[in-house]
C-alpha cells in the first residue's frame, strides 16, 4: 500500500514538473522572441536600449518611434492573434472530436475573409474608412456562415474525413469569391486588400491592438471557465450529460467562441493557415495531457510564441521583401499536420 502511494506521489510530481517545464520554456521563448522582434529590422536597435525605451520612453527619437509605433504593436498583435487562433483550433478539435479540425482547414477563416473583404469594399468605396469593430462583426458573421454549412454537412456526412473535405471545399469557394471581388476592385486601397487576404501583421495600430485584446481577452476567459465541461465532453457526450452538462448549449458555446476567436484573427491579419491545428497538437504532446485547465493557457501561449516567431521570419529572412505570414506558418505547420495524419493511419 505504501509502495503504491509513493508511486502515485512520484507520478504526480513528475507530471507537475513536466507542466512547469513546458510553461517555463514557453515564457522564456516568448520573452526572447519579443526582444528579437524589437531588435532585428531595417533599423537595428541594440538590446541595451530596448528596455530603456520601453520603460522610460527616453532615447533616440527615431528608435523610440520605431519601437512604439511599428514594432511593439505588431509584436503584441501577433501574440494576441496567434493565441486566439490556437485556442479556436482547440475548441473546434473538441467539438468535432478530431485533431485535424481547425478554422483554416474547415473553411471558417475563408468565410470570414470573404465577408470582411466585401465589407471593406463597401465601406471604403462609400465612406473611405472602416472601423475595427465593423471588421470583427463582419468576420464573425462570415465565420458563422461557414460553420453553419459545416454543421449542415455534418448531419448528412458522418465520416470525419468527408466532412473535412467538405470544409476545404467551402474554403475554396469563399476564397474564389474573395479573389474575384478583389481582382476587379479599382480603388487603390481596395486593391491592397490582396496582401491582407494572404495574411499579414504589418500596419498594425494601437487601436487595433486594444480592440483585439479586449475581445480576445474576454473570449479566452470564457473559454477557461468552460474547462470543466470541456474535460467532461472529451470523455464522451454520455459522460458529459451524466455530469450535468447541457450538450446542446455547450456545443453552441464552443461554436460561438471559436468563431469569435477566428473572426478576430481574420479581421485584423487575414487568414492564417495551420496554426489552429499544429499548435494545440504540439502543446498536448509536450504536456502529455488533454486536461483543459492546463492545455487552454498553454495553447494560447504556444500560439503566441509560434506566430511571433513566424512573423519574425516573414519580415527578416528576405528583407526588405516581406513574406505573407501564412507562407511561413504553412512551412512549419503543414509537416505537423502530415505527421498527425500518418500517426492516426498507423493506429487504425
LINTALIN-V850834 format. One record per pair of residues at least 24 apart in sequence whose ideal C-beta (glycine too) atoms are under 7 Angstrom apart, sorted by the first residue. I is the first residue (numbers start at 1). J is the second residue. If there is no record, write none. Layout:
I_J ; I_J
This chain:
18_287 ; 18_288 ; 19_287 ; 19_294 ; 22_286 ; 22_287 ; 22_298 ; 23_298 ; 26_298 ; 26_301 ; 26_302 ; 26_305 ; 29_305 ; 30_301 ; 30_304 ; 30_305 ; 33_305 ; 33_308 ; 33_309 ; 33_312 ; 34_75 ; 36_312 ; 37_71 ; 37_75 ; 37_308 ; 37_312 ; 38_67 ; 38_71 ; 38_72 ; 38_75 ; 40_312 ; 40_316 ; 41_71 ; 42_319 ; 42_320 ; 73_204 ; 73_205 ; 73_206 ; 73_209 ; 74_201 ; 74_202 ; 74_204 ; 75_308 ; 76_209 ; 77_201 ; 77_204 ; 77_208 ; 77_209 ; 77_212 ; 77_268 ; 78_201 ; 78_307 ; 78_308 ; 78_311 ; 79_304 ; 79_307 ; 79_308 ; 80_212 ; 80_213 ; 80_216 ; 81_212 ; 81_264 ; 81_265 ; 81_268 ; 81_269 ; 81_307 ; 82_275 ; 82_303 ; 82_304 ; 82_306 ; 82_307 ; 82_308 ; 83_300 ; 83_301 ; 83_303 ; 83_304 ; 84_216 ; 84_261 ; 84_264 ; 84_265 ; 85_262 ; 85_265 ; 85_272 ; 85_275 ; 85_276 ; 85_303 ; 86_275 ; 86_276 ; 86_279 ; 86_280 ; 86_299 ; 86_300 ; 86_302 ; 86_303 ; 87_220 ; 87_223 ; 87_261 ; 87_296 ; 87_299 ; 87_300 ; 87_303 ; 88_258 ; 88_261 ; 88_262 ; 88_276 ; 89_276 ; 89_277 ; 89_279 ; 89_280 ; 90_280 ; 90_295 ; 90_299 ; 91_223 ; 91_254 ; 91_257 ; 91_258 ; 92_258 ; 93_280 ; 94_230 ; 94_233 ; 94_234 ; 94_254 ; 95_251 ; 95_254 ; 95_255 ; 96_160 ; 98_160 ; 99_281 ; 99_340 ; 100_164 ; 100_277 ; 100_337 ; 100_340 ; 100_341 ; 102_276 ; 102_277 ; 103_262 ; 103_276 ; 104_271 ; 104_273 ; 104_274 ; 104_276 ; 105_164 ; 105_167 ; 105_168 ; 105_277 ; 106_150 ; 106_167 ; 107_146 ; 107_167 ; 107_168 ; 107_170 ; 107_171 ; 107_174 ; 108_143 ; 108_146 ; 108_147 ; 108_259 ; 108_262 ; 109_262 ; 109_266 ; 109_271 ; 110_146 ; 110_171 ; 110_174 ; 110_175 ; 110_271 ; 111_142 ; 111_143 ; 111_145 ; 111_146 ; 111_170 ; 111_174 ; 112_139 ; 112_142 ; 112_143 ; 112_262 ; 112_263 ; 112_266 ; 113_142 ; 113_174 ; 113_178 ; 113_197 ; 113_266 ; 113_270 ; 113_271 ; 114_142 ; 114_174 ; 114_177 ; 114_178 ; 115_139 ; 115_141 ; 115_142 ; 116_142 ; 116_266 ; 116_267 ; 117_178 ; 117_181 ; 117_182 ; 117_193 ; 117_197 ; 118_181 ; 120_193 ; 121_181 ; 121_185 ; 121_190 ; 124_187 ; 124_189 ; 124_190 ; 125_187 ; 132_207 ; 132_208 ; 132_211 ; 133_211 ; 135_267 ; 136_211 ; 136_215 ; 136_263 ; 136_264 ; 136_267 ; 139_263 ; 139_266 ; 139_267 ; 140_259 ; 140_260 ; 140_263 ; 143_259 ; 143_262 ; 143_263 ; 144_259 ; 146_170 ; 146_174 ; 147_255 ; 147_259 ; 196_270 ; 197_270 ; 198_270 ; 198_324 ; 198_326 ; 199_269 ; 199_270 ; 199_271 ; 199_272 ; 199_324 ; 199_325 ; 199_326 ; 200_269 ; 200_270 ; 200_324 ; 200_325 ; 201_269 ; 201_311 ; 201_325 ; 202_322 ; 208_268 ; 212_264 ; 212_268 ; 215_264 ; 216_261 ; 216_264 ; 219_257 ; 219_260 ; 219_261 ; 220_300 ; 222_257 ; 223_257 ; 223_296 ; 224_296 ; 226_253 ; 227_292 ; 227_293 ; 227_296 ; 230_292 ; 231_291 ; 231_292 ; 234_290 ; 269_325 ; 271_326 ; 272_325 ; 272_326 ; 272_329 ; 273_326 ; 273_329 ; 273_330 ; 273_333 ; 274_329 ; 274_330 ; 274_333 ; 274_334 ; 274_337 ; 275_303 ; 275_306 ; 275_307 ; 275_329 ; 275_333 ; 277_333 ; 277_337 ; 278_333 ; 278_336 ; 278_337 ; 279_303 ; 279_306 ; 281_336 ; 281_340 ; 282_336
